[in-house]
Amino acid sequence: MRFVLILAVSFSLSASLAACGSPDSDSGSDNKPSAESTVSIPFRDDGSLSFIRDGEVFKDIRIEIADTDSTRTRGLMQRTSLPTDSGMLFLFDREEEQSFWMANTPLALDLIFIRADSTVLRIAKYVQPMSPDPVTSNGPARFVLEVPAGYSDTIGVIEGDRLRWERNP
């Protein structure tokens, strides 16, 4: 009998707590953070990157470098903007197939997959924000550069171009 009473009280308490929500919760919510509740992480200027074609630099940008498991996993998640002419460069230990996804990333991006010899392998343009779908390099890549969607078209980067980057001292 005592077991039944404890079970009934537990069920009642669970049902009451489940019905509670934060004052601003909405039963029709899709559980995505609103623009106001998203805390944007500031850009960290770690270095510079140059786009090169036929031996000539045609564009320089500032880069934030993701070179640890933690920074590569976080990437541009929760970023609501990037400074003009900037991006995030992901460094990997080995040249291999790379796969990225956009969950928790509110910015639409271009992903530039780069071989170990610094040539552009593939450009995935206008990748949709907050998407769980994987975006792959379609071949071995050692680096990946994320820039705002459309930037690749704006500056005219194409597959086969080269990149050169350096860290700030």
DSSP file with accessible surface (Angstrom, degrees, kcal/mol):
  #  RESIDUE AA STRUCTURE BP1 BP2  ACC     N-H-->O    O-->H-N    N-H-->O    O-->H-N    TCO  KAPPA ALPHA  PHI   PSI    X-CA   Y-CA   Z-CA
    1    1 A M     >        0   0  190      0, 0.0     4,-2.1     0, 0.0     5,-0.2   0.000 360.0 360.0 360.0 -43.6    0.0    0.0    0.0
    2    2 A R  H  >  +     0   0  196      1,-0.2     4,-2.6     2,-0.2     5,-0.2   0.885 360.0  54.5 -62.5 -37.8    2.8    2.4    0.9
    3    3 A F  H  > S+     0   0  150      2,-0.2     4,-2.6     1,-0.2    -1,-0.2   0.921 107.7  49.2 -60.5 -44.3    4.4    1.6   -2.5
    4    4 A V  H  > S+     0   0   90      2,-0.2     4,-2.7     1,-0.2    -1,-0.2   0.914 111.2  49.9 -63.3 -41.8    1.3    2.6   -4.3
    5    5 A L  H  X S+     0   0  110     -4,-2.1     4,-2.5     2,-0.2     5,-0.2   0.935 112.1  47.2 -63.3 -44.8    1.0    5.8   -2.3
    6    6 A I  H  X S+     0   0   91     -4,-2.6     4,-2.7     2,-0.2    -2,-0.2   0.928 112.8  49.7 -63.6 -42.5    4.6    6.7   -3.1
    7    7 A L  H  X S+     0   0  102     -4,-2.6     4,-2.5    -5,-0.2    -2,-0.2   0.930 111.2  48.9 -61.8 -43.4    4.1    5.9   -6.8
    8    8 A A  H  X S+     0   0   54     -4,-2.7     4,-2.5     2,-0.2    -2,-0.2   0.922 113.0  46.7 -64.6 -42.2    1.0    8.1   -6.9
    9    9 A V  H  X S+     0   0   88     -4,-2.5     4,-2.7     2,-0.2     5,-0.2   0.931 112.6  50.4 -66.6 -42.8    2.7   11.0   -5.2
   10   10 A S  H  X S+     0   0   57     -4,-2.7     4,-2.6    -5,-0.2    -2,-0.2   0.925 111.8  47.6 -60.9 -44.5    5.7   10.7   -7.5
   11   11 A F  H  X S+     0   0  151     -4,-2.5     4,-2.5    -5,-0.2     5,-0.2   0.935 112.5  48.9 -62.4 -45.0    3.5   10.6  -10.6
   12   12 A S  H  X S+     0   0   70     -4,-2.5     4,-2.1     2,-0.2    -2,-0.2   0.924 112.8  47.2 -62.4 -43.5    1.5   13.6   -9.5
   13   13 A L  H  X S+     0   0  102     -4,-2.7     4,-2.5     2,-0.2     5,-0.2   0.928 112.0  50.4 -65.2 -43.0    4.7   15.6   -8.7
   14   14 A S  H  X S+     0   0   75     -4,-2.6     4,-2.4    -5,-0.2    -2,-0.2   0.917 110.4  49.7 -61.9 -43.0    6.2   14.7  -12.1
   15   15 A A  H  X S+     0   0   52     -4,-2.5     4,-1.3     1,-0.2    -1,-0.2   0.903 111.1  49.8 -64.2 -39.2    3.1   15.7  -14.0
   16   16 A S  H  X S+     0   0   67     -4,-2.1     4,-0.6    -5,-0.2    -2,-0.2   0.930 112.7  46.0 -65.7 -44.0    3.0   19.1  -12.1
   17   17 A L  H >< S+     0   0  114     -4,-2.5     3,-0.9     1,-0.2    -2,-0.2   0.889 108.9  55.4 -68.2 -37.1    6.7   19.8  -12.9
   18   18 A A  H 3< S+     0   0   84     -4,-2.4    -1,-0.2     1,-0.2    -2,-0.2   0.831 104.6  54.4 -64.7 -30.0    6.3   18.8  -16.5
   19   19 A A  H 3< S+     0   0   90     -4,-1.3    -1,-0.2    -5,-0.2    -2,-0.2   0.675  94.1  89.2 -77.9 -15.9    3.5   21.3  -16.9
   20   20 A C    <<  +     0   0   93     -3,-0.9     2,-0.3    -4,-0.6    -3,-0.0  -0.528  52.8 165.2 -81.9 151.2    5.8   24.1  -15.6
   21   21 A G        -     0   0   54     -2,-0.2    -2,-0.0     4,-0.1    -3,-0.0  -0.922  44.8 -72.8-151.1 174.0    7.9   26.1  -17.9
   22   22 A S    >   -     0   0   63     -2,-0.3     3,-2.3     1,-0.1     0, 0.0  -0.381  52.3-107.5 -69.3 154.9    9.9   29.3  -17.9
   23   23 A P  T 3  S+     0   0  141      0, 0.0    -1,-0.1     0, 0.0     0, 0.0   0.809 120.3  44.7 -55.6 -28.8    7.7   32.4  -17.9
   24   24 A D  T 3  S+     0   0  139      2,-0.1     2,-0.1     0, 0.0    -2,-0.1   0.321  86.3 122.3-100.2  10.6    8.7   33.1  -21.6
   25   25 A S    <   -     0   0   71     -3,-2.3     2,-0.4     2,-0.0    -4,-0.1  -0.398  47.7-153.5 -73.2 152.9    8.2   29.5  -22.8
   26   26 A D    >   -     0   0  103      1,-0.1     3,-2.3    -2,-0.1    -2,-0.1  -0.991  15.4-142.6-129.7 126.1    5.8   28.9  -25.6
   27   27 A S  T 3  S+     0   0  134     -2,-0.4    -1,-0.1     1,-0.3    -2,-0.0   0.773 105.5  52.7 -63.5 -19.5    4.1   25.6  -26.1
   28   28 A G  T 3  S+     0   0   62     -3,-0.0    -1,-0.3     2,-0.0    -3,-0.0   0.318  84.2 130.6 -94.8   9.2    4.4   26.0  -29.8
   29   29 A S    <   -     0   0   54     -3,-2.3    -4,-0.0     1,-0.1     0, 0.0  -0.301  54.1-150.2 -66.0 146.4    8.2   26.7  -29.6
   30   30 A D        -     0   0  110      2,-0.2    -1,-0.1    -2,-0.0    -3,-0.1   0.237  42.5-116.8 -98.8  12.6   10.6   24.8  -31.8
   31   31 A N        +     0   0  147      1,-0.2    -2,-0.1     0, 0.0     3,-0.0   0.638  69.7 137.2  64.2  17.1   13.3   25.0  -29.1
   32   32 A K        -     0   0  125      1,-0.1    -1,-0.2    72,-0.0    -2,-0.2  -0.762  62.2-106.5 -88.0 141.2   15.6   27.1  -31.3
   33   33 A P        -     0   0   71      0, 0.0     2,-0.1     0, 0.0    -1,-0.1  -0.390  33.1-123.2 -66.9 141.9   17.2   30.0  -29.4
   34   34 A S     >  -     0   0   52      1,-0.1     4,-1.2    -2,-0.1     3,-0.4  -0.397  25.7-106.9 -77.3 163.2   15.9   33.4  -30.3
   35   35 A A  T  4 S+     0   0   82      1,-0.2     3,-0.3     2,-0.2    -1,-0.1   0.879 121.3  53.1 -58.4 -35.5   18.2   36.0  -31.6
   36   36 A E  T  4 S+     0   0  169      1,-0.2    -1,-0.2     3,-0.1     0, 0.0   0.831 110.0  46.2 -70.5 -32.4   18.0   37.8  -28.3
   37   37 A S  T  4 S+     0   0   72     -3,-0.4     2,-0.5     2,-0.1    -1,-0.2   0.614  90.0  97.6 -88.8  -9.5   18.9   34.8  -26.2
   38   38 A T     <  -     0   0   31     -4,-1.2     2,-0.7    -3,-0.3    42,-0.0  -0.667  66.7-146.9 -81.5 124.3   21.9   33.8  -28.4
   39   39 A V        -     0   0  113     -2,-0.5     2,-0.3    40,-0.0    -2,-0.1  -0.820  15.2-140.2 -91.2 118.5   25.1   35.0  -27.0
   40   40 A S        -     0   0   46     -2,-0.7    39,-0.2    39,-0.1    38,-0.1  -0.625   7.5-136.9 -82.3 137.9   27.5   35.8  -29.8
   41   41 A I        -     0   0   44     37,-0.4    40,-0.2    -2,-0.3    39,-0.1  -0.801  26.7-117.5 -93.0 129.2   31.1   34.9  -29.4
   42   42 A P        -     0   0  106      0, 0.0     2,-0.2     0, 0.0    -1,-0.0  -0.301  29.8-100.5 -69.5 151.7   33.5   37.6  -30.5
   43   43 A F        -     0   0   50      1,-0.0     2,-0.6    21,-0.0    39,-0.0  -0.467  30.0-147.8 -67.7 136.7   36.0   37.1  -33.4
   44   44 A R        -     0   0  111     -2,-0.2     2,-1.2    -3,-0.1    21,-0.2  -0.937  10.4-139.3-110.5 114.7   39.5   36.3  -32.3
   45   45 A D        +     0   0   71     -2,-0.6    19,-0.2     1,-0.2     3,-0.1  -0.609  37.6 157.8 -79.1  98.1   42.1   37.7  -34.7
   46   46 A D        -     0   0   33     17,-2.2   122,-3.2    -2,-1.2     2,-0.3   0.579  59.1 -50.0 -97.6 -16.2   44.7   34.8  -34.8
   47   47 A G  E     -AB  63 167A   0     16,-1.3    16,-2.5   120,-0.3     2,-0.3  -0.988  58.3 -77.8 173.2-163.2   46.3   35.6  -38.2
   48   48 A S  E     -AB  62 166A  22    118,-2.3   118,-2.4    -2,-0.3     2,-0.4  -0.912  23.7-159.4-132.2 157.1   45.9   36.3  -41.9
   49   49 A L  E     -AB  61 165A   1     12,-2.4    12,-2.7    -2,-0.3     2,-0.4  -0.999   7.1-154.8-138.0 137.5   45.2   34.3  -45.0
   50   50 A S  E     -AB  60 164A  13    114,-3.4   114,-2.0    -2,-0.4     2,-0.5  -0.929   9.8-142.4-115.5 137.8   45.9   35.1  -48.6
   51   51 A F  E     -AB  59 163A   0      8,-3.1     7,-2.9    -2,-0.4     8,-1.1  -0.863  26.5-166.5 -94.3 130.9   44.1   33.8  -51.7
   52   52 A I  E     +AB  57 162A  19    110,-3.2   110,-2.8    -2,-0.5     2,-0.4  -0.963  16.9 175.3-128.8 134.8   46.5   33.2  -54.6
   53   53 A R  E >  S-A   56   0A  83      3,-2.5     3,-2.0    -2,-0.4   108,-0.1  -0.996  76.8  -5.3-136.7 132.5   46.0   32.6  -58.3
   54   54 A D  T 3  S-     0   0  155     -2,-0.4    -1,-0.1     1,-0.3     3,-0.1   0.866 130.4 -56.9  53.2  38.7   48.8   32.4  -60.8
   55   55 A G  T 3  S+     0   0   66      1,-0.2     2,-0.4    -3,-0.0    -1,-0.3   0.441 116.3 110.1  78.4  -0.2   51.3   33.3  -58.1
   56   56 A E  E <   -A   53   0A 142     -3,-2.0    -3,-2.5     2,-0.0     2,-0.3  -0.908  69.1-124.8-113.8 135.6   49.6   36.6  -57.3
   57   57 A V  E     +A   52   0A  59     -2,-0.4    -5,-0.3    -5,-0.2     3,-0.1  -0.579  29.3 173.5 -72.3 128.5   47.6   37.4  -54.1
   58   58 A F  E     +     0   0A  68     -7,-2.9     2,-0.3     1,-0.4    -6,-0.2   0.542  64.9  15.0-114.4  -8.3   44.1   38.6  -55.0
   59   59 A K  E     -A   51   0A  61     -8,-1.1    -8,-3.1     2,-0.0     2,-0.4  -0.926  56.5-161.2-163.6 138.5   42.6   38.8  -51.5
   60   60 A D  E     +A   50   0A  94     -2,-0.3     2,-0.3   -10,-0.2   -10,-0.2  -0.955  17.1 177.3-116.5 140.4   43.8   38.9  -47.9
   61   61 A I  E     -A   49   0A   4    -12,-2.7   -12,-2.4    -2,-0.4     2,-0.3  -0.922  30.5-112.1-134.9 164.6   41.5   38.2  -44.9
   62   62 A R  E     -Ac  48  86A  88     23,-2.4    25,-1.5    -2,-0.3     2,-0.4  -0.723  37.7-158.3 -90.6 145.8   41.8   37.9  -41.1
   63   63 A I  E     -Ac  47  87A   0    -16,-2.5   -17,-2.2    -2,-0.3   -16,-1.3  -0.961  21.8-148.7-131.8 147.2   41.4   34.5  -39.6
   64   64 A E  E     - c   0  88A   7     23,-2.1    25,-2.6    -2,-0.4     2,-0.5  -0.930  32.5-136.1-101.8 134.3   40.5   32.9  -36.4
   65   65 A I  E     - c   0  89A   1     -2,-0.4     2,-0.7    23,-0.2    25,-0.2  -0.835  16.6-166.2-103.3 130.1   42.2   29.5  -36.1
   66   66 A A  E     + c   0  90A   0     23,-3.0    25,-2.5    -2,-0.5    -2,-0.0  -0.930  30.9 144.1-111.0 101.9   40.6   26.3  -34.9
   67   67 A D        +     0   0   59     -2,-0.7     2,-0.3    23,-0.2    -1,-0.1   0.269  48.5  69.9-127.5   9.9   43.4   23.9  -34.2
   68   68 A T  S  > S-     0   0   65      1,-0.1     4,-2.8    24,-0.0     5,-0.3  -0.852  87.6-110.0-121.0 162.1   42.3   21.9  -31.1
   69   69 A D  H  > S+     0   0  122     -2,-0.3     4,-2.3     1,-0.2     5,-0.2   0.921 119.4  49.9 -55.0 -42.2   39.5   19.3  -30.8
   70   70 A S  H  > S+     0   0   92      2,-0.2     4,-2.3     1,-0.2     5,-0.2   0.939 113.5  42.3 -64.5 -48.3   37.5   21.8  -28.7
   71   71 A T  H  > S+     0   0   37      1,-0.2     4,-2.5     2,-0.2    -1,-0.2   0.867 115.3  50.6 -71.2 -32.8   37.8   24.8  -31.1
   72   72 A R  H  < S+     0   0   39     -4,-2.8    -1,-0.2     2,-0.2    -2,-0.2   0.895 111.4  48.6 -69.0 -38.5   37.2   22.6  -34.2
   73   73 A T  H  < S+     0   0  106     -4,-2.3    -2,-0.2    -5,-0.3    -1,-0.2   0.928 116.6  41.8 -66.4 -43.1   34.1   21.1  -32.5
   74   74 A R  H >< S+     0   0  109     -4,-2.3     3,-2.6    -5,-0.2    -2,-0.2   0.904  82.0 152.6 -71.7 -41.9   32.7   24.6  -31.6
   75   75 A G  T 3< S-     0   0    7     -4,-2.5    -1,-0.1     1,-0.3    -2,-0.1  -0.169  77.5 -24.5  50.0-130.7   33.7   26.2  -34.9
   76   76 A L  T >  S+     0   0    2     -4,-0.1     3,-1.9    -3,-0.1    -1,-0.3   0.136  93.2 145.4-100.6  20.6   31.3   29.2  -35.6
   77   77 A M  T <  S+     0   0   35     -3,-2.6    28,-0.3     1,-0.3   -36,-0.2  -0.289  72.2  12.4 -56.4 142.3   28.5   27.8  -33.5
   78   78 A Q  T 3  S+     0   0   81     26,-2.6     2,-0.5     1,-0.2   -37,-0.4   0.556  92.8 135.8  65.0  12.3   26.5   30.6  -31.7
   79   79 A R    <   -     0   0    7     -3,-1.9    -1,-0.2   -39,-0.2    28,-0.2  -0.771  33.1-175.6 -88.4 132.1   28.2   33.3  -33.9
   80   80 A T        +     0   0   68     -2,-0.5     2,-0.3     1,-0.2    -1,-0.1   0.532  67.1   3.6-102.3  -9.5   25.7   35.8  -35.2
   81   81 A S        -     0   0   75    -40,-0.2    -1,-0.2    26,-0.1   -40,-0.1  -0.982  55.9-145.3-163.7 165.4   28.2   37.7  -37.3
   82   82 A L        -     0   0   27     -2,-0.3     3,-0.1    -3,-0.1     4,-0.1  -0.981  35.5-102.3-132.7 147.3   31.8   37.9  -38.6
   83   83 A P    >   -     0   0   61      0, 0.0     3,-0.6     0, 0.0   -21,-0.1  -0.260  54.9 -80.7 -62.2 157.8   33.9   41.0  -39.3
   84   84 A T  T 3  S+     0   0  127      1,-0.2   -22,-0.2   -23,-0.0     3,-0.1  -0.298 114.6  12.0 -57.3 141.0   34.2   42.0  -42.9
   85   85 A D  T 3  S+     0   0   55      1,-0.2   -23,-2.4   -24,-0.1     2,-0.3   0.932 105.1 114.5  53.8  53.7   36.9   40.0  -44.7
   86   86 A S  E <   +c   62   0A   1     -3,-0.6     2,-0.3   -25,-0.2   -23,-0.2  -0.952  32.5 161.9-144.3 165.6   37.4   37.4  -42.1
   87   87 A G  E     -c   63   0A   0    -25,-1.5   -23,-2.1    -2,-0.3     2,-0.5  -0.956  37.8 -95.6-166.0-179.3   36.8   33.7  -41.6
   88   88 A M  E     -cD  64 146A   4     58,-2.2    58,-2.8    -2,-0.3     2,-0.6  -0.969  28.2-155.0-116.5 127.0   37.7   30.7  -39.5
   89   89 A L  E     -cD  65 145A   1    -25,-2.6   -23,-3.0    -2,-0.5     2,-0.5  -0.899   6.1-154.4-104.1 122.0   40.5   28.3  -40.6
   90   90 A F  E     -cD  66 144A   2     54,-3.5    54,-1.7    -2,-0.6     2,-0.5  -0.847   7.7-158.9 -96.1 126.7   40.3   24.7  -39.3
   91   91 A L  E     - D   0 143A  19    -25,-2.5     2,-0.3    -2,-0.5    52,-0.2  -0.914   7.9-169.4-108.4 130.7   43.6   22.9  -39.1
   92   92 A F  E     -     0   0A  34     50,-1.8   -24,-0.0    -2,-0.5   -25,-0.0  -0.859  27.9-129.2-118.5 153.9   43.7   19.1  -39.0
   93   93 A D  E    S+     0   0A 123     -2,-0.3     2,-0.3     1,-0.1    -1,-0.1   0.803  90.7  29.7 -69.2 -31.6   46.6   16.7  -38.3
   94   94 A R  E    S-     0   0A 151     47,-0.1     2,-0.7    48,-0.1    47,-0.1  -0.942  81.1-112.9-131.3 153.5   46.1   14.7  -41.4
   95   95 A E  E     +     0   0A  85     -2,-0.3     2,-0.3    45,-0.1    47,-0.2  -0.761  64.3 126.2 -83.0 116.0   44.8   15.1  -44.9
   96   96 A E  E     - D   0 141A  80     45,-2.1    45,-2.4    -2,-0.7     2,-0.1  -0.956  68.2 -55.7-159.1 171.6   41.6   13.0  -45.1
   97   97 A E  E     - D   0 140A  98     -2,-0.3     2,-0.4    43,-0.2    39,-0.0  -0.376  57.0-155.1 -55.5 129.6   37.9   13.3  -45.9
   98   98 A Q  E     -     0   0A  13     41,-0.6    39,-2.3    45,-0.1     2,-0.4  -0.884  10.5-168.4-111.6 145.2   36.4   16.1  -43.8
   99   99 A S  E     - D   0 136A  72     -2,-0.4     2,-0.3    37,-0.2    37,-0.2  -0.997   6.5-179.9-137.0 127.9   32.8   16.4  -42.8
  100  100 A F  E     - D   0 135A  21     35,-2.8    35,-3.3    -2,-0.4     2,-0.3  -0.859   7.1-165.4-122.2 158.8   31.1   19.4  -41.3
  101  101 A W        -     0   0  140     -2,-0.3    29,-0.1    33,-0.2    32,-0.0  -0.956  19.3-138.5-142.4 160.5   27.6   20.2  -40.1
  102  102 A M    >   +     0   0    3     29,-1.6     3,-2.2    31,-0.4    28,-1.2   0.233  45.8 142.9-108.2  11.5   25.8   23.5  -39.2
  103  103 A A  T 3  S+     0   0   15     28,-0.5    28,-0.1     1,-0.3    -2,-0.1  -0.282  80.5   9.3 -56.1 137.3   23.8   22.6  -36.1
  104  104 A N  T 3  S+     0   0   86      1,-0.2   -26,-2.6    26,-0.1    -1,-0.3   0.665 100.3 118.6  64.2  17.7   23.8   25.6  -33.7
  105  105 A T    <   -     0   0    7     -3,-2.2    25,-1.7   -28,-0.3    26,-0.2  -0.925  42.7-173.5-113.8 105.1   25.4   27.8  -36.3
  106  106 A P        +     0   0   51      0, 0.0     2,-0.4     0, 0.0    -1,-0.1   0.542  59.3  86.5 -78.7  -4.1   23.1   30.7  -37.1
  107  107 A L  S    S-     0   0   32    -31,-0.2     2,-0.3   -28,-0.2    23,-0.2  -0.785  76.7-129.8 -96.8 137.0   25.2   32.0  -40.0
  108  108 A A        -     0   0   37     -2,-0.4    41,-2.1    21,-0.1     2,-0.3  -0.656  41.6-172.0 -75.4 138.7   24.9   30.8  -43.6
  109  109 A L  E     -FE 127 148A   0     18,-1.6    18,-3.3    -2,-0.3     2,-0.4  -0.903  33.1-132.7-134.0 159.9   28.5   30.0  -44.7
  110  110 A D  E     - E   0 147A   0     37,-2.9    37,-2.2    -2,-0.3     2,-0.5  -0.948  26.9-151.9-103.2 134.9   30.7   29.0  -47.6
  111  111 A L  E     -FE 124 146A   0     13,-2.8    13,-3.2    -2,-0.4     2,-0.6  -0.954   5.9-162.6-110.7 121.8   33.0   26.1  -46.7
  112  112 A I  E     -FE 123 145A   1     33,-3.1    33,-2.7    -2,-0.5     2,-0.4  -0.925   6.3-155.2-108.2 112.4   36.3   26.0  -48.6
  113  113 A F  E     -FE 122 144A   0      9,-3.0     8,-2.9    -2,-0.6     9,-1.4  -0.759  13.8-164.1 -91.4 131.7   38.0   22.6  -48.4
  114  114 A I  E     -FE 120 143A   4     29,-3.0    28,-2.5    -2,-0.4    29,-2.2  -0.947  12.4-131.2-126.7 132.4   41.8   22.8  -48.9
  115  115 A R    >   -     0   0   93      4,-2.8     3,-2.1    -2,-0.4    26,-0.1  -0.219  36.0-100.5 -71.2 169.1   44.3   20.0  -49.6
  116  116 A A  T 3  S+     0   0   42      1,-0.3    -1,-0.1     2,-0.1    25,-0.1   0.801 124.5  59.8 -62.0 -27.8   47.6   19.6  -47.7
  117  117 A D  T 3  S-     0   0   82      2,-0.1    -1,-0.3     1,-0.1    -2,-0.1   0.321 121.1-110.0 -84.4   9.9   49.4   21.4  -50.6
  118  118 A S  S <  S+     0   0   32     -3,-2.1    45,-2.1     1,-0.3     2,-0.3   0.623  73.7 135.6  74.4  16.7   47.2   24.5  -49.9
  119  119 A T  B     -G  162   0A  14     43,-0.2    -4,-2.8     1,-0.0     2,-0.5  -0.749  63.9-106.3 -94.1 146.6   45.1   24.2  -53.1
  120  120 A V  E     +F  114   0A   1     41,-3.0    40,-2.1    -2,-0.3    -6,-0.3  -0.587  36.5 179.2 -72.4 121.0   41.3   24.6  -53.0
  121  121 A L  E     -     0   0A  22     -8,-2.9     2,-0.3    -2,-0.5    -7,-0.2   0.886  63.2  -8.2 -86.2 -48.9   39.7   21.2  -53.4
  122  122 A R  E     -F  113   0A  65     -9,-1.4    -9,-3.0    36,-0.1     2,-0.5  -0.996  51.7-149.0-153.0 147.6   36.0   22.1  -53.1
  123  123 A I  E     -F  112   0A  20     -2,-0.3     2,-0.8   -11,-0.2   -11,-0.2  -0.977   8.1-162.4-122.5 116.3   33.8   25.1  -52.2
  124  124 A A  E     -F  111   0A   6    -13,-3.2   -13,-2.8    -2,-0.5     3,-0.4  -0.887  23.7-156.2 -95.5 110.2   30.5   24.3  -50.6
  125  125 A K  E     +     0   0A  94     -2,-0.8   -15,-0.2   -15,-0.2    24,-0.1  -0.650  57.9   2.7 -97.1 148.0   28.5   27.5  -51.2
  126  126 A Y  E    S-     0   0A 118     -2,-0.3     2,-0.3     1,-0.2    -1,-0.2   0.869  74.0-169.3  52.7  47.6   25.6   29.0  -49.2
  127  127 A V  E     -F  109   0A  18    -18,-3.3   -18,-1.6    -3,-0.4    -1,-0.2  -0.528  27.1-112.7 -69.9 127.8   25.5   26.2  -46.6
  128  128 A Q    >   -     0   0  124     -2,-0.3     3,-0.9   -20,-0.2   -26,-0.1  -0.368  28.2-115.3 -68.8 137.0   22.2   26.6  -44.7
  129  129 A P  T 3  S+     0   0   43      0, 0.0   -26,-0.1     0, 0.0   -21,-0.1  -0.281  92.7  16.3 -67.9 154.8   22.4   27.6  -41.0
  130  130 A M  T 3  S+     0   0   56    -25,-1.7   -27,-0.2   -28,-1.2   -26,-0.1   0.594  88.5 147.1  61.5  18.0   21.2   25.3  -38.3
  131  131 A S    <   -     0   0   21     -3,-0.9   -29,-1.6   -26,-0.2   -28,-0.5  -0.658  43.3-157.9 -88.3 135.9   21.2   22.3  -40.6
  132  132 A P        +     0   0   95      0, 0.0    -1,-0.1     0, 0.0    -2,-0.1   0.511  60.7 113.0 -85.5  -3.0   22.0   18.8  -39.3
  133  133 A D  S    S-     0   0  105      1,-0.1   -31,-0.4   -32,-0.0    -2,-0.1  -0.487  71.6-117.6 -73.5 135.1   23.0   17.6  -42.8
  134  134 A P        -     0   0   89      0, 0.0     2,-0.5     0, 0.0   -33,-0.2  -0.388  18.1-155.3 -72.6 146.5   26.7   16.8  -43.3
  135  135 A V  E     -D  100   0A  21    -35,-3.3   -35,-2.8    -2,-0.1     2,-0.2  -0.990  20.2-163.8-119.8 117.4   28.8   18.8  -45.8
  136  136 A T  E     -D   99   0A  44     -2,-0.5   -37,-0.2   -37,-0.2   -23,-0.1  -0.687  29.2-128.2-109.2 160.4   31.8   16.8  -47.0
  137  137 A S  E     -     0   0A   0    -39,-2.3   -38,-0.1    -2,-0.2   -24,-0.1   0.657  33.5-138.7 -76.8 -17.8   35.0   17.6  -48.7
  138  138 A N  E    S+     0   0A 104    -40,-0.3   -41,-0.1     3,-0.0   -39,-0.1   0.865  79.5  20.3  58.7  37.2   34.5   15.0  -51.4
  139  139 A G  E    S-     0   0A  12    -41,-0.1   -41,-0.6     2,-0.0     2,-0.2  -0.815 112.0 -45.3 153.9 171.3   38.2   14.1  -51.2
  140  140 A P  E     +D   97   0A  65      0, 0.0     2,-0.3     0, 0.0   -43,-0.2  -0.461  57.6 174.0 -69.9 129.6   41.1   14.4  -48.8
  141  141 A A  E     -D   96   0A   0    -45,-2.4   -45,-2.1    -2,-0.2   -26,-0.3  -0.983  25.7-171.0-134.0 146.4   41.5   17.8  -47.2
  142  142 A R  E    S+     0   0A  85    -28,-2.5   -50,-1.8    -2,-0.3     2,-0.3   0.641  76.8  31.7-106.7 -23.8   43.8   19.1  -44.5
  143  143 A F  E     -DE  91 114A  21    -29,-2.2   -29,-3.0   -52,-0.2     2,-0.4  -0.950  59.5-162.3-134.3 154.1   42.3   22.5  -43.9
  144  144 A V  E     -DE  90 113A   0    -54,-1.7   -54,-3.5    -2,-0.3     2,-0.5  -0.996   6.5-159.5-138.0 131.7   38.8   24.0  -44.1
  145  145 A L  E     -DE  89 112A   0    -33,-2.7   -33,-3.1    -2,-0.4     2,-0.5  -0.954   4.3-160.0-111.9 126.0   38.0   27.7  -44.3
  146  146 A E  E     +DE  88 111A   8    -58,-2.8   -58,-2.2    -2,-0.5   -35,-0.2  -0.932  19.6 164.2-105.9 127.5   34.6   29.0  -43.3
  147  147 A V  E     - E   0 110A   0    -37,-2.2   -37,-2.9    -2,-0.5   -60,-0.1  -0.899  47.9 -72.6-132.8 162.4   33.5   32.4  -44.6
  148  148 A P  E >   - E   0 109A  47      0, 0.0     3,-2.2     0, 0.0     4,-0.3  -0.227  66.4 -85.5 -56.4 146.3   30.1   34.1  -44.8
  149  149 A A  T 3  S+     0   0   33    -41,-2.1   -39,-0.1     1,-0.3   -41,-0.1  -0.247 116.0  21.0 -54.3 133.1   27.8   32.7  -47.4
  150  150 A G  T 3> S+     0   0    7     -3,-0.1     4,-2.4   -41,-0.1    -1,-0.3   0.219  89.2 110.3  92.6 -13.9   28.5   34.3  -50.8
  151  151 A Y  H <> S+     0   0   24     -3,-2.2     4,-2.5     1,-0.2     5,-0.3   0.884  73.6  57.1 -63.3 -37.9   32.0   35.4  -50.0
  152  152 A S  H  >>S+     0   0    0     -4,-0.3     5,-1.3     1,-0.2     4,-1.2   0.912 111.5  42.8 -59.4 -42.6   33.5   32.9  -52.4
  153  153 A D  H  45S+     0   0   76      3,-0.2    -1,-0.2     2,-0.2    -2,-0.2   0.900 111.0  56.4 -68.5 -40.9   31.5   34.4  -55.2
  154  154 A T  H  <5S+     0   0  115     -4,-2.4    -2,-0.2     1,-0.2    -1,-0.2   0.907 117.9  31.8 -59.5 -44.2   32.2   37.9  -54.1
  155  155 A I  H  <5S-     0   0   31     -4,-2.5    -1,-0.2    -5,-0.1    -2,-0.2   0.600 108.3-122.9 -92.6 -11.1   36.0   37.6  -54.2
  156  156 A G  T  <5 +     0   0   31     -4,-1.2    -3,-0.2    -5,-0.3    -4,-0.1   0.718  45.0 169.2  82.1  22.5   36.0   35.0  -57.1
  157  157 A V      < -     0   0    3     -5,-1.3     2,-0.3    -6,-0.3    -1,-0.2  -0.425  10.6-175.5 -67.6 141.0   37.8   32.2  -55.4
  158  158 A I    >   -     0   0   92     -2,-0.1     3,-2.1   -36,-0.0   -38,-0.3  -0.918  35.9 -79.0-134.0 162.7   37.7   28.9  -57.4
  159  159 A E  T 3  S+     0   0  116     -2,-0.3   -38,-0.2     1,-0.3     3,-0.1  -0.364 117.5  35.7 -60.3 137.0   38.8   25.3  -57.0
  160  160 A G  T 3  S+     0   0   50    -40,-2.1    -1,-0.3     1,-0.4   -39,-0.1   0.129  86.1 124.1  99.9 -20.2   42.5   25.1  -57.8
  161  161 A D    <   -     0   0    7     -3,-2.1   -41,-3.0   -42,-0.1    -1,-0.4  -0.290  57.7-126.2 -62.7 161.8   43.4   28.5  -56.2
  162  162 A R  E     -BG  52 119A 115   -110,-2.8  -110,-3.2   -43,-0.2     2,-0.4  -0.771  15.8-153.3-110.4 157.5   46.0   28.4  -53.5
  163  163 A L  E     -B   51   0A   7    -45,-2.1     2,-0.4    -2,-0.3  -112,-0.2  -0.963   6.2-170.1-128.0 146.7   45.9   29.7  -50.0
  164  164 A R  E     +B   50   0A 139   -114,-2.0  -114,-3.4    -2,-0.4     2,-0.3  -0.998  13.6 178.5-133.4 131.8   48.7   30.9  -47.7
  165  165 A W  E     -B   49   0A  75     -2,-0.4     2,-0.3  -116,-0.3  -116,-0.2  -0.929   9.8-173.6-133.8 158.1   48.2   31.6  -44.0
  166  166 A E  E     -B   48   0A 125   -118,-2.4  -118,-2.3    -2,-0.3     2,-0.2  -0.990  23.6-119.7-149.3 147.9   50.2   32.7  -41.0
  167  167 A R  E     -B   47   0A 119     -2,-0.3  -120,-0.3  -120,-0.2  -121,-0.1  -0.540  37.4-101.3 -79.1 153.2   49.6   33.2  -37.3
  168  168 A N              0   0   67   -122,-3.2    -1,-0.1    -2,-0.2  -121,-0.0  -0.421 360.0 360.0 -66.4 147.4   50.0   36.5  -35.6
  169  169 A P              0   0  178      0, 0.0    -1,-0.1     0, 0.0    -3,-0.0  -0.221 360.0 360.0 -65.3 360.0   53.3   36.7  -33.7
